[in-house]
Every structure is written in structure tokens, then in C-alpha cells.
Amino acid sequence: MKDINKDTKIYIAGHRGLVGSAIMRNLRERGFTNLVGRSHAELDLLDPVAVREFFDAERPEMVVLAAAHVGGIMANSTQRADFIFRNLQIQQNVIGEAWHHGIQKLLFLGSTCIYPRDAPQPINEDALLTSPLEYTNEPYAIAKIAGLKLCESLNLQYGTDYIAVMPTNLYGPNDNFDLVNSHVLPAMMRKMHLARLLNAGDLDGLRVDLCRRPVAGLDAAVATLDEIATALSSFGIHADRLELWGSGRPLREFLWSDDMADASVHVLLNVSFADVAATCGAEVRNTHINVGSGKEITIAGLAETIRETVGFPGEIRWDSTKPDGTPRKLCDVSRLHSLGWRHKVELNEGIGRLYQWYLQSIRQ
């Protein structure tokens, strides 16, 4: 690939989210100065007219599509239509306008939930579409599969250079800590933090946290300790215990968001579709790239690691009546390694970093 100028205009869709904000930081650290982002209030990516007008006005030269409608197992299970409709619409609008505006280089971020529930482990890229998906996140997975296949098909038909990367479970600064819609690691961390504060009877600490990230129906600024305890109990958060969904037995892989950003930017700047297509056979397919650490931990082990970091002295209880999701989901990252990138931040270090960030975010 030819060198990319540091003044290249790059649009990062979703620049305030977990991944998008990390990608923007990474690009800035590498000396890129002409970076464009829009908040949801400034640009609704579900609105095709607004997206077209944005591309008409800004004329970016490269695009990173990190924006998505995301959530944990509860949200995926109960908001199935939202997850498929919104993600398909975002992808159609952004990728479609990039192509209509002649943009040759685009990076699309998906998720390893695209793979079958019972895919052989570790999962390589060719496992895609070989057997049924995990039911709880099927709509989201189908949307992401559509996005990566749209990129692949545009490349094959029109000669664009649109690459799709499929990150494993991510965590890091600017993560979502909402008690309903967050993913497993930040959800556990916040619940553990609130349980520790309940255990210590720290009303001021609870109010600070819950005013910063409110819970529906609770006026934390004036609520008593008992009122807060009652509200938090509906999320399984108690002074002496934390109740978590599932058995704790599923295995998961996690990657620090800044590592994901570094991998994404590495691919954006150094890898072309032709590089990946050359490794395929007569049929060029499954040209997306897994991004992960190649290491895994049980959900129960993750909970214990977070408890040690947060300092919650209570008991962890598992509710096996609730779904576990996919039993195991470990990436085969050999394609990524062959393209010259490996992760740097191990899970224990990353959890410590994230908790310190979370504590600072409460005080802001």
C-alpha cells in the first residue's frame, strides 16, 4: 500500500463510543490531524438524507464505521427488532454513501458474535455461516454479517478497499456502564462497585455514582440509603451479595479498547483487501479479520478478578435460570498476527486501568 498522508480527511462514525474514541486517539497519536466526527445530536446515522448531506458537505477521503446499536445479553434478548433494524440502517447509510461518494478506503467494525453458536474453537474466519447463530444475539449478528458482506461485495464488484474487522469482547475508557444495556465486563464492574458502597453504607458515594449515571425511577440526589438499596436490588445488587446472570461457566475473550483501536488503525493504514483476498481460494469470501487476544477466561473467573480489583467483600451468586449465551467464543487471530499485529494489554492490567478510569469519571 502507498503511504497515507497525515492530513488525509478521515471520518470516524461513532467517535464518542468505546471503540470510535479509542481509534480517534490512536490516529491523533500517529500524527493524523484532519479527523472528523459527529455526535448523534449532530448527525443521526439512521437518517439517510442527513448522512447523504454530511458526505456531500464534508467529502471525507477515508471512513471508519465504529457506530452501532449495541448492548448486553438482556438488551439483545428483549430489543431484537431494534438491534437488526438500526444496525442495518446505519451500515446501509454510511457504507452506501461512502461508495456513492467514491471513497476507496473504509474500515467496518463488526463483532465475533457473527459466528455460529457451536463453532469449532478457536474460531477462524471461515467458520462464518457454517451453522446456526446464538439465539440471544441473532438479530445483531445478522446485521453485522450483512455489513461485512456488503464491504466484501463492493470490493469484488467495484474494486473498493473496504475491510471488515471483527473484534472480540471489548472494554476500556468510555465504555457503557448502564445497568440495563451494558456488556458483561463493565456491567459487572459497576455492579460490584455499587455493592461495595452498599456494603460500606457509603450514601455519599452511592449518590455521586447514581447521579452521574442515573437509574430510572430513582432520584439519587435525595434518596435515602434504604431507597437506593431497594432500587439496586432489582439489578441483583445487595450489600452482602451480587447476583449475576447465568452459570458463570461460559468462556469469553476480552480485548482492551486501545489495543482494538491500534489493531484497527494498523489494518486501515497497512492492509488492503487484496492482501486478504490473496489468501483465499478460487472463491473469495470471508475476507474479514478477527481481532482479539487469543486468550479466554470463564465468566466466573472474570467476576472474581473484578471483585479483587474493586474490593467487594460480599458473595457472588449465579442465577442459572438466566441465559448463558454462547458457551465459548475464542478468536483464531492467526490472520491478524500474519498481518503484523499482536495485543499488548493483558486482562488483569486492563481491568485495573478501567476501574481507575471509572472512578475518575464519577468525579467529573
Secondary structure, 3 states (H helix, E strand, C coil): CCCCCCCCCEEEECCCCHHHHHHHHHHHHCCCCCEECCCCCCCCCCCHHHHHHHHHHHCCCEEEECCCCCCCHHHHHHCHHHHHHHHHHHHHHHHHHHHHCCCCEEEEECCHHHCECCCCCCECHHHCCCCCECHHHHHHHHHHHHHHHHHHHHHHHHCCEEEEEEECEEECCCCCCCCCCCCHHHHHHHHHHHHHHHHHCCHHHHHHHHHHCCCCCCCCCCCCHHHHHHHHHCCCECCCEEEEECCCCCEECEEEHHHHHHHHHHHHHHCCHHHHHCCCCCCCCCCCEEECCCCCEEHHHHHHHHHHHHCCCCEEEEECCCCCCCCEECECCHHHHHCCCCCCCCHHHHHHHHHHHHHHHHHC
